[in-house]
Amino acid sequence: MSAKSVMVLGTTSGAGKSWLTTALCRYYARQGLKVAPFKAQNMSNNARVVAGGEIGSAQYFQALAARAVPDVRMNPLLLKPEKDTQSQVVLMGQVNAELSRMEWRGRSASVWPVVSRALDELIADNDVVVMEGAGSPAEINLKASDIVNMRAAQHAHAACLLVTDIDRGGAFAHLYGTWAMLDEAERKLIKGFVLNKFRGDAKLLAPGPQMLQDMTGIPTVATLPMWWQHGLPEEDGVFDDRSVASGAVTRTVAVIAYPRISNLDEFQPLKNVPGLRLKWVRSPAELMGADWVILPGSKHTSGDLAWLRQQGLDQAVAAHAGRGGAVLGICGGLQMLGEALIDPHGIDGNAPGLGLLPVVTVFDEAKTVRHRQAAFTTLRGLWTALSGVQVQGYEIHHGQTAPHSAMAAAGDLAHPVMPEGLAWQNHAGNVLGLYLHGMFEDPRVLQALFGAAAPTLDSVFDGLADYVGEHFAPGVLDALISDIH
């Protein structure tokens, strides 16, 4: 087979590329076609475990939408920011220390053969490859080193859609300016413009789309209305004021949004629990009134812990726990809850912990990356409902956590509530830490904690496909892959 490639480009970050790519994966898969997603390079601390290692969460969900088995070829290069000027480089699913130290432009030249080979394999193995760009394809300062936008599009001879966020304003200028800064050969790949996140009367857009087509020769093929509750996790965005599910609010869950937060997509199901309000907080004042406090994963645990202290959130979390409030730490959050971070290999950094769990974390050179299913043992206090519940999730961490030996000898012992050091609870029973990501994506957990069920991912993907089928001009999406029908 030789797949037809369709690519979603954006005028900016946050224009809607990931969302639209996911929708197209399910749209084409529902036609009985063999579909795979592809993004040459993703920069995100939201990652998932797949065959061969880890990839960006967006490509993981796109693969599920395509009814494909996720694998590392779908996102051959993943950059996981640790600092403003430093990222951990994951190539074909595995951390590559040499590339992590390399200057960006030199790195791109080094990895293109690997990236293009992954793309070629997907094209050979599928009917349709739905590709996603990054940022904007018109970043002229980066063009010589581009591997994720037009270089990938030209390599795959992709039919490209250019999407813009009209809610930001300036949509027609964004579309025209992006088109104008492309080379002539690159412009020929653009088959349609897409206006995303539109609010208001679509008739008021006229004569803009026609004027734009007169200037560029490119039609506007879809105007997608703003849709807040589509159910797909946001790839990068955290701060969402629309995180209140249906019904009167009976429980408020506050997630600490530190600078290097990771795997935030795992909290999407909480947005759909009736009566639950999900808050992303960055200050002690925002923490007031929360029933639960969650310390999520972190790509730089010691750095985010220092930020937590700078904001005064360490004292706010400790006060919440001292009042008997529920505290949950996941992966990096578990490590923060302990007594200390010990880093003999220079992986993350040494730091005192928050002291809410009598455990210590030592960072290992080897990175644990695996799917995992485990059952909670007997829990106490606020987390009793999880006793005996099987949890399907995944691990991505360098740290290994164990009881603090001196505190244990003195009788202050952390209670292991999952095998092999996966989860720990304090004596009072209100503080819980675990290494498994994805707990709230498991319907057994939602049922145990809330007596509720969130929409399945499959229903979310079908909803996305229905949406684009309804709002794209008739025949456009089929025409993009017309030579394989």
C-alpha positions as CSV (number, residue, x, y, z in Angstrom):
1,M,0.0,0.0,0.0
2,S,1.0,3.6,-0.4
3,A,-1.0,6.0,1.7
4,K,-2.6,9.3,0.8
5,S,-1.3,11.9,3.3
6,V,-3.5,14.7,4.7
7,M,-1.8,17.3,6.9
8,V,-3.2,19.8,9.3
9,L,-1.1,23.0,9.6
10,G,-1.9,26.0,11.9
11,T,-1.3,29.7,11.7
12,T,-0.2,29.6,15.4
13,S,0.1,27.3,18.3
14,G,-3.3,26.5,19.8
15,A,-5.1,27.0,16.5
16,G,-6.7,23.6,16.7
17,K,-4.3,21.3,14.9
18,S,-4.3,18.4,17.3
19,W,-8.1,18.5,17.7
20,L,-8.7,18.5,14.0
21,T,-6.1,15.8,13.3
22,T,-7.8,13.6,15.8
23,A,-11.2,14.2,14.2
24,L,-9.9,13.4,10.8
25,C,-8.3,10.1,12.0
26,R,-11.7,8.9,13.2
27,Y,-13.5,10.3,10.1
28,Y,-11.3,8.3,7.7
29,A,-11.2,5.2,9.9
30,R,-15.0,5.1,9.9
31,Q,-14.8,4.6,6.1
32,G,-13.0,1.3,6.6
33,L,-9.6,2.7,5.7
34,K,-6.4,1.8,7.5
35,V,-5.3,5.1,9.1
36,A,-2.3,6.3,11.1
37,P,-1.4,9.7,12.7
38,F,2.0,11.3,12.4
39,K,3.7,14.3,13.9
40,A,7.5,14.5,13.2
41,Q,8.3,16.5,16.3
42,N,6.2,17.3,19.3
43,M,7.2,19.5,22.3
44,S,5.1,18.5,25.2
45,N,5.4,17.0,28.7
46,N,2.2,15.1,28.1
47,A,3.4,11.6,27.1
48,R,2.0,8.1,26.9
49,V,3.6,4.7,27.0
50,V,3.3,2.8,23.6
51,A,5.1,0.0,21.9
52,G,8.8,1.0,21.8
53,G,8.7,3.7,24.5
54,E,6.8,7.0,24.8
55,I,5.2,9.5,22.4
56,G,3.2,12.7,22.8
57,S,-0.3,12.2,24.3
58,A,-1.9,13.9,21.3
59,Q,-0.5,11.3,18.9
60,Y,-1.5,8.5,21.3
61,F,-5.1,9.7,21.2
62,Q,-5.0,10.2,17.4
63,A,-3.9,6.6,17.0
64,L,-6.8,5.4,19.1
65,A,-9.1,7.6,17.1
66,A,-7.7,6.0,13.9
67,R,-8.4,2.6,15.5
68,A,-4.7,1.9,15.2
69,V,-2.2,0.5,17.7
70,P,-0.1,3.5,18.9
71,D,3.7,3.1,18.2
72,V,6.8,5.3,18.3
73,R,6.8,5.9,14.5
74,M,3.7,8.2,15.0
75,N,5.8,10.7,16.9
76,P,9.4,9.9,16.3
77,L,10.8,13.0,18.0
78,L,9.4,14.1,21.4
79,L,10.9,17.1,23.2
80,K,10.0,17.2,26.9
81,P,10.9,20.7,28.3
82,E,12.7,20.6,31.7
83,K,13.7,24.3,31.7
84,D,13.1,27.3,29.4
85,T,16.3,26.5,27.5
86,Q,16.5,22.7,28.0
87,S,14.5,19.7,26.9
88,Q,14.9,16.0,27.3
89,V,15.0,14.5,23.8
90,V,13.1,11.3,23.1
91,L,13.9,9.7,19.7
92,M,11.8,6.7,18.6
93,G,10.5,6.3,22.1
94,Q,13.8,6.4,24.0
95,V,15.6,9.1,25.8
96,N,18.7,10.2,23.8
97,A,21.2,12.0,26.1
98,E,23.5,13.0,23.2
99,L,20.6,14.7,21.3
100,S,19.5,16.4,24.5
101,R,22.8,18.2,24.7
102,M,22.9,19.1,21.0
103,E,22.1,22.5,19.6
104,W,18.6,22.7,18.1
105,R,19.6,23.2,14.4
106,G,22.2,20.5,14.5
107,R,19.8,18.2,16.1
108,S,17.2,18.6,13.3
109,A,19.7,17.6,10.7
110,S,20.7,14.6,12.7
111,V,17.2,13.2,13.2
112,W,15.6,13.9,9.8
113,P,16.7,10.5,8.4
114,V,15.0,8.7,11.3
115,V,11.9,10.9,11.1
116,S,11.5,10.5,7.4
117,R,12.0,6.7,7.6
118,A,9.2,6.5,10.2
119,L,6.9,8.5,7.9
120,D,7.8,6.3,5.0
121,E,7.0,3.2,6.9
122,L,3.6,4.6,7.9
123,I,2.9,5.6,4.4
124,A,3.8,2.1,3.2
125,D,1.6,0.4,5.8
126,N,-1.6,2.4,5.6
127,D,-4.3,3.8,3.3
128,V,-4.3,7.3,4.9
129,V,-1.7,9.1,7.1
130,V,-3.1,12.1,8.9
131,M,-0.2,14.4,9.7
132,E,0.0,17.3,12.2
133,G,2.3,20.3,12.0
134,A,3.7,22.3,14.9
135,G,3.3,26.0,15.6
136,S,3.3,27.7,12.3
137,P,4.9,26.7,8.9
138,A,5.8,30.3,8.3
139,E,8.5,30.7,11.0
140,I,11.2,31.9,8.6
141,N,13.8,32.0,11.3
142,L,13.4,28.2,11.8
143,K,12.6,27.2,8.2
144,A,16.1,26.0,7.3
145,S,15.9,23.5,10.2
146,D,12.2,22.6,9.7
147,I,11.4,18.9,10.0
148,V,7.8,19.1,11.3
149,N,5.9,21.3,8.9
150,M,6.5,21.9,5.2
151,R,9.5,19.6,4.9
152,A,7.4,16.7,6.2
153,A,4.4,17.8,4.0
154,Q,6.6,17.9,0.8
155,H,8.2,14.5,1.7
156,A,4.7,12.9,1.9
157,H,3.1,14.9,-0.9
158,A,0.4,15.8,1.6
159,A,-2.8,17.6,0.9
160,C,-2.7,20.3,3.6
161,L,-5.4,22.2,5.5
162,L,-4.4,25.5,7.2
163,V,-6.4,26.1,10.4
164,T,-6.6,29.4,12.3
165,D,-8.2,30.4,15.6
166,I,-10.7,33.0,14.7
167,D,-11.6,33.7,18.3
168,R,-8.2,35.4,18.7
169,G,-8.9,37.9,16.0
170,G,-7.0,38.6,12.9
171,A,-7.8,35.3,11.3
172,F,-7.8,36.4,7.7
173,A,-4.5,38.2,8.2
174,H,-3.1,35.1,9.8
175,L,-4.2,32.9,6.9
176,Y,-3.0,35.2,4.2
177,G,0.3,36.0,5.9
178,T,1.1,32.3,6.5
179,W,0.2,31.5,2.8
180,A,2.3,34.5,1.5
181,M,5.4,33.4,3.4
182,L,5.4,29.9,2.0
183,D,7.4,29.0,-1.2
184,E,5.4,28.5,-4.4
185,A,5.8,24.7,-4.2
186,E,4.6,24.7,-0.6
187,R,1.6,26.9,-1.4
188,K,0.5,24.3,-4.0
189,L,0.0,21.8,-1.1
190,I,-2.5,24.0,0.7
191,K,-6.0,22.7,-0.3
192,G,-8.2,24.7,2.1
193,F,-8.4,27.2,4.9
194,V,-10.3,26.3,8.2
195,L,-11.7,28.9,10.6
196,N,-11.8,27.3,14.0
197,K,-13.5,28.4,17.3
198,F,-16.0,30.7,15.6
199,R,-18.6,32.4,17.8
200,G,-21.5,34.4,16.3
201,D,-23.4,34.7,13.0
202,A,-21.4,33.0,10.2
203,K,-23.1,35.3,7.7
204,L,-21.0,38.2,9.0
205,L,-17.8,36.6,7.7
206,A,-18.8,37.5,4.2
207,P,-17.2,38.7,2.0
208,G,-13.9,37.8,3.8
209,P,-13.6,34.1,2.7
210,Q,-14.2,35.0,-1.0
211,M,-11.8,37.9,-0.9
212,L,-9.2,35.6,0.7
213,Q,-9.8,33.1,-2.1
214,D,-9.5,35.8,-4.7
215,M,-6.0,36.7,-3.3
216,T,-4.7,33.2,-2.7
217,G,-6.7,30.8,-4.9
218,I,-7.4,28.8,-1.7
219,P,-11.1,28.3,-0.6
220,T,-12.2,28.4,3.0
221,V,-13.6,24.9,3.4
222,A,-14.9,24.9,7.0
223,T,-16.0,27.3,9.7
224,L,-16.0,25.3,12.9
225,P,-18.1,26.8,15.8
226,M,-16.6,27.1,19.2
227,W,-17.1,23.8,21.1
228,W,-16.0,23.7,24.7
229,Q,-17.2,20.3,25.8
230,H,-15.9,18.0,23.0
231,G,-14.3,15.8,25.6
232,L,-10.8,15.5,24.1
233,P,-8.0,16.4,26.5
234,E,-6.2,19.7,25.6
235,E,-2.6,19.0,24.5
236,D,-1.0,22.1,26.0
237,G,-3.7,24.3,27.6
238,V,-4.3,24.1,31.3
239,F,-6.3,27.1,32.4
240,D,-9.9,26.3,31.6
241,D,-12.7,28.1,33.4
242,R,-15.3,25.7,31.9
243,S,-14.3,22.8,34.0
244,V,-17.7,22.5,35.8
245,A,-19.7,19.5,35.0
246,S,-23.5,19.3,35.0
247,G,-25.5,19.8,38.2
248,A,-24.9,21.6,41.5
249,V,-21.2,21.6,42.5
250,T,-20.7,19.2,45.4
251,R,-16.9,18.7,45.2
252,T,-14.1,21.0,44.1
253,V,-10.8,19.4,43.0
254,A,-7.8,21.7,42.8
255,V,-4.9,20.6,40.6
256,I,-1.6,22.5,41.2
257,A,-0.5,23.9,37.9
258,Y,3.3,24.3,38.3
259,P,5.4,25.4,35.3
260,R,6.6,21.9,34.3
261,I,3.3,20.1,34.9
262,S,3.2,16.9,32.9
263,N,0.5,14.5,31.9
264,L,-2.3,17.0,32.6
265,D,-4.5,15.2,30.0
266,E,-5.2,12.5,32.5
267,F,-7.6,14.8,34.4
268,Q,-9.9,15.3,31.4
269,P,-12.4,12.7,32.8
270,L,-12.9,14.7,36.0
271,K,-14.4,17.5,33.8
272,N,-17.3,15.2,33.0
273,V,-18.1,14.0,36.6
274,P,-21.5,15.3,37.6
275,G,-21.3,17.9,40.4
276,L,-17.5,18.2,40.3
277,R,-15.6,21.4,39.7
278,L,-12.0,21.1,38.5
279,K,-9.7,24.1,39.2
280,W,-6.1,24.7,38.0
281,V,-4.4,26.7,40.7
282,R,-1.2,28.7,41.0
283,S,-1.7,30.6,44.3
284,P,-2.8,29.9,47.8
285,A,-5.9,32.0,47.4
286,E,-7.0,29.8,44.5
287,L,-6.6,26.8,46.7
288,M,-9.2,28.0,49.2
289,G,-12.4,26.1,49.3
290,A,-11.0,23.0,47.6
291,D,-12.1,19.6,48.9
292,W,-9.2,17.7,47.2
293,V,-5.8,19.0,46.3
294,I,-3.8,17.1,43.6
295,L,-0.1,17.5,42.9
296,P,0.2,16.2,39.4
297,G,3.2,14.9,37.4
298,S,6.2,17.1,36.8
299,K,9.0,17.0,34.2
300,H,11.3,18.7,36.7
301,T,10.2,17.8,40.2
302,S,12.8,19.8,42.2
303,G,12.3,22.9,40.1
304,D,8.5,22.7,40.4
305,L,8.9,22.1,44.1
306,A,11.0,25.2,44.4
307,W,8.3,27.1,42.5
308,L,5.6,25.7,44.9
309,R,7.5,27.2,47.8
310,Q,8.0,30.5,46.1
311,Q,4.2,30.9,45.7
312,G,3.6,29.8,49.3
313,L,1.7,26.8,48.1
314,D,3.7,24.5,50.2
315,Q,2.2,26.0,53.3
316,A,-1.2,26.1,51.8
317,V,-1.1,22.4,50.9
318,A,0.3,21.5,54.3
319,A,-2.5,23.5,56.0
320,H,-5.1,21.7,53.8
321,A,-3.7,18.3,54.8
322,G,-3.5,19.4,58.5
323,R,-7.2,20.1,58.4
324,G,-7.8,16.6,57.2
325,G,-8.3,17.5,53.6
326,A,-7.7,15.0,50.8
327,V,-4.3,15.3,49.1
328,L,-3.2,13.2,46.1
329,G,0.2,13.2,44.5
330,I,0.8,11.5,41.2
331,C,4.3,10.6,40.1
332,G,6.3,13.8,40.5
333,G,3.5,14.9,42.9
334,L,4.1,11.7,45.0
335,Q,7.9,12.6,45.1
336,M,7.1,16.1,46.3
337,L,4.9,14.8,49.2
338,G,7.9,12.9,50.7
339,E,10.7,13.9,53.0
340,A,13.4,14.4,50.4
341,L,14.5,14.1,46.8
342,I,18.0,12.6,46.4
343,D,19.7,12.9,43.0
344,P,23.1,11.1,42.8
345,H,23.2,11.2,39.0
346,G,22.2,14.7,38.2
347,I,18.8,13.7,36.8
348,D,16.5,16.2,38.5
349,G,18.1,17.8,41.5
350,N,18.2,17.4,45.3
351,A,15.5,19.0,47.5
352,P,13.7,18.7,50.8
353,G,10.1,17.5,50.2
354,L,6.8,18.7,51.7
355,G,7.0,16.1,54.5
356,L,3.4,14.9,54.1
357,L,4.5,11.3,53.5
358,P,7.4,9.6,55.4
359,V,9.1,8.4,52.2
360,V,12.2,9.4,50.2
361,T,12.8,9.4,46.5
362,V,16.1,8.6,44.8
363,F,16.5,9.4,41.1
364,D,17.9,6.5,39.1
365,E,19.7,6.9,35.7
366,A,17.3,4.3,34.2
367,K,13.9,5.6,33.2
368,T,10.8,3.5,34.0
369,V,8.5,3.6,31.0
370,R,5.8,0.9,31.0
371,H,2.1,0.1,31.1
372,R,0.9,-1.3,34.4
373,Q,-2.1,-2.8,36.0
374,A,-2.2,-3.0,39.8
375,A,-4.7,-3.2,42.6
376,F,-4.9,-1.0,45.7
377,T,-4.7,-2.9,48.9
378,T,-6.7,-1.8,52.0
379,L,-6.8,2.0,52.3
380,R,-8.0,4.1,55.2
381,G,-9.7,7.4,55.7
382,L,-10.7,9.5,52.8
383,W,-9.4,7.0,50.2
384,T,-11.2,3.9,51.6
385,A,-13.4,3.6,48.5
386,L,-10.3,2.7,46.4
387,S,-9.6,-0.4,48.5
388,G,-9.3,-3.5,46.3
389,V,-9.8,-1.5,43.1
390,Q,-7.8,-2.6,40.1
391,V,-6.2,0.3,38.2
392,Q,-5.0,0.3,34.6
393,G,-2.3,3.0,34.0
394,Y,1.2,3.8,33.0
395,E,4.5,4.8,34.5
396,I,7.0,7.4,33.3
397,H,9.6,8.3,35.9
398,H,13.3,8.2,37.0
399,G,12.5,8.3,40.7
400,Q,12.3,5.3,43.0
401,T,10.4,5.8,46.3
402,A,10.8,4.0,49.6
403,P,10.0,4.6,53.3
404,H,12.3,7.0,55.2
405,S,14.3,4.5,57.3
406,A,14.9,6.7,60.3
407,M,11.2,7.8,60.5
408,A,10.1,4.2,60.0
409,A,12.4,3.1,62.9
410,A,10.8,5.8,65.1
411,G,7.3,4.4,64.2
412,D,6.3,6.9,61.5
413,L,5.8,4.4,58.7
414,A,4.4,5.1,55.3
415,H,1.7,2.5,54.4
416,P,2.3,0.8,51.0
417,V,-1.1,0.5,49.3
418,M,0.1,-0.9,46.0
419,P,2.8,-3.5,45.3
420,E,6.4,-2.7,44.4
421,G,6.4,0.9,45.8
422,L,3.7,2.1,43.4
423,A,1.5,3.9,46.0
424,W,1.8,5.1,49.6
425,Q,-0.6,6.5,52.2
426,N,0.0,8.4,55.4
427,H,-1.1,7.2,58.8
428,A,-4.1,9.6,59.1
429,G,-5.4,8.4,55.7
430,N,-5.9,11.7,53.9
431,V,-2.7,11.8,51.9
432,L,-2.1,9.4,49.0
433,G,0.7,9.2,46.5
434,L,1.1,6.9,43.6
435,Y,3.3,6.5,40.5
436,L,0.5,5.3,38.1
437,H,-0.7,7.9,35.7
438,G,-4.2,7.5,34.2
439,M,-6.1,6.6,37.4
440,F,-9.0,8.8,36.5
441,E,-9.2,7.3,33.0
442,D,-10.1,4.0,34.5
443,P,-13.9,3.6,34.8
444,R,-13.5,1.4,37.9
445,V,-11.8,4.4,39.8
446,L,-14.5,6.9,38.7
447,Q,-17.2,4.5,39.9
448,A,-15.5,3.9,43.2
449,L,-14.8,7.5,44.0
450,F,-17.8,9.3,42.5
451,G,-20.3,6.6,41.6
452,A,-20.1,8.1,38.1
453,A,-19.0,7.3,34.6
454,A,-17.3,9.6,32.0
455,P,-17.9,9.4,28.3
456,T,-15.8,6.7,26.6
457,L,-13.0,7.9,24.4
458,D,-14.6,6.0,21.5
459,S,-17.7,8.1,21.9
460,V,-15.6,11.3,22.0
461,F,-13.8,10.3,18.8
462,D,-17.1,9.6,17.0
463,G,-18.4,13.0,18.2
464,L,-15.4,14.7,16.7
465,A,-15.8,12.9,13.4
466,D,-19.5,13.8,13.2
467,Y,-18.6,17.4,13.9
468,V,-16.2,17.8,11.0
469,G,-18.5,15.8,8.7
470,E,-21.2,18.3,9.5
471,H,-19.2,21.5,9.2
472,F,-16.8,21.0,6.3
473,A,-18.1,21.8,2.9
474,P,-19.6,18.7,1.2
475,G,-17.1,16.5,-0.5
476,V,-14.0,18.3,0.8
477,L,-12.6,15.7,3.1
478,D,-13.2,12.9,0.7
479,A,-11.6,14.9,-2.1
480,L,-8.3,15.1,-0.1
481,I,-7.9,11.3,-0.4
482,S,-9.9,10.9,-3.7
483,D,-7.3,8.9,-5.5
484,I,-7.6,5.9,-3.1
485,H,-11.4,5.6,-3.4
